[in-house]
Amino acid sequence: EKMNSAMSEEPDALSVVNQLRDLAADPLNRRAIVQDQGCLPGLILFLDHPSPPVVHSALLALRYLAECRANREKMKSELGMMLSLQNVIQKTTTPGETKLLASEVYDILQSSNMSDMDSVNEMNYRRRKAQFFLGSTNKRAKTVVLHIDGLDDSSRRNLCEEALLKIKGVISFTFQMAVQRCVVRIRSDLKAEALATAIASTKVMKAQQVVKSESGEEMLVPFQDTPVEVEQNTDLPEYLPEDESPTKEQDKAVSRVGSHPEGAGSWLSTAANFLSRSFYW
């Protein structure tokens, strides 16, 4: 009895790391999270967690944080960071997609102080190596850009995230709230219509595809209204290496909507408290 009440007050590891991941998804929070005393060490400890979803979620948070160039040096020099990433990559029990995600974060940090050209070559070399070791797990991936009517605050973004995570074959996604867009990486054998079906299932949002015409202009193309059978994802979201994120340029313009840096601050201190209680007794 007593145990249960204690459990309900204590957030569990997965919910803490998921909160950090969601905060890190907002470009406006990325500097603050890395400057915070407790969060980076906590994420590094999560990389050693026995539960695969916790490790994957921590890696997604680190992947978001590393998108901000100003964070990379500090992340790379944080005690245990590079070592823990290597451990995840080398552990035989790590799922293939998680290995790829860990090696992607490792590459971004490893090449943080090289010139751009050197770092591109280094990353391509490492990526080829990772693909060689992982063999067939790395099917080609493609990027789909969605314009989502109704994507106008963070609760809608969460709905959208939940719908996308349920689809087997979705690798990763990045939101550009300011322009109501979502950039989704999917396995090449997944039909983009499946994404539209999932988003329509929220009942409050509708997706169109953003495509470039031959002249380079962007056009919105509606999806067919016939729902597509969506295969539910029972495992972790898959994640493959991707080229430099298409959102890099828009980082500055992205999502002032639904982001409350002061709210994030108080959440960070809660997370840091939890982390210090969990790991440092």
JOKA-V234851 format. One line per field, one symbol per residue. ss: DSSP state (~ for helix, > for strand, _ for the rest). phi: phi as a letter, one per 30 degrees, with the letter a starting at -180 (. if undefined). burial: I if it has 24 or more other ideal C-beta (glycine too) atoms within 12 Angstrom, else O. A space follows every 50 residues. Layout:
# JOKA-V234851
ss = ???
phi = ???
burial = ???
This chain:
# JOKA-V234851
ss = _~~~~~~~~___~~~~~~~~~~~~__~~~~~~~~~___~~~~~~~~____ _~~~~~~~~~~~~~~~~_~~~~~~~~~___~~~~~~~~~~_____~~~~~ ~~~~~~~~~~_____~~~~~~~~~~~~~~~~~~~~~~___>>>>>>>>>_ ___~~~~~~~~~~~~_>__>>>>>>>~~~_>>>>>>>____~~~~~~~~~ _____>>>>>>>_____>>>>>_________>________________~~ ~~________~~~~~~~~~~~~~~~~~~~__
phi = .eedddddddddeddddddddddddcedcddddddddcddeddddddcdd ceddddddddddddddddedddddddddeiedddddedddddddeedded dddddedddecdcddededddddddddddddddchddcddcbccccccdj dbadddddededddddddjdcaabcbddchbbcccbddccddeddddddd ddicbbcbccbcdddjddbccddddddcdcddcccdddbcdbdeeddedd edddgddicbedddedddddddddddddccd
burial = OOOOOOOOOOOOIOOIIIIIIIIIIIIIIIIIIIOIOIIIIIIIIIIIIO OIIIIIIIIIIIIIIIIIIOIIOIIIOIOOIIOIIOIIIOOOOIIIIIII IIIIIIIIIIIIOOOOOOOOOOIOOIIOOIIOOIOOIIOOIIIIIIIIOI IOOIOIIIIIIOIIIIIIIIIIIIIIIOIIIIIIIIIOOIIIIIIIIIII IIOOIIIIIIOOOOOOOOOOOOIOOOOOOIOOIOOIIIIIIIOOIIIOOO IOOIIOOIIOOOOIOOIIOIIIOIIOOIOOO
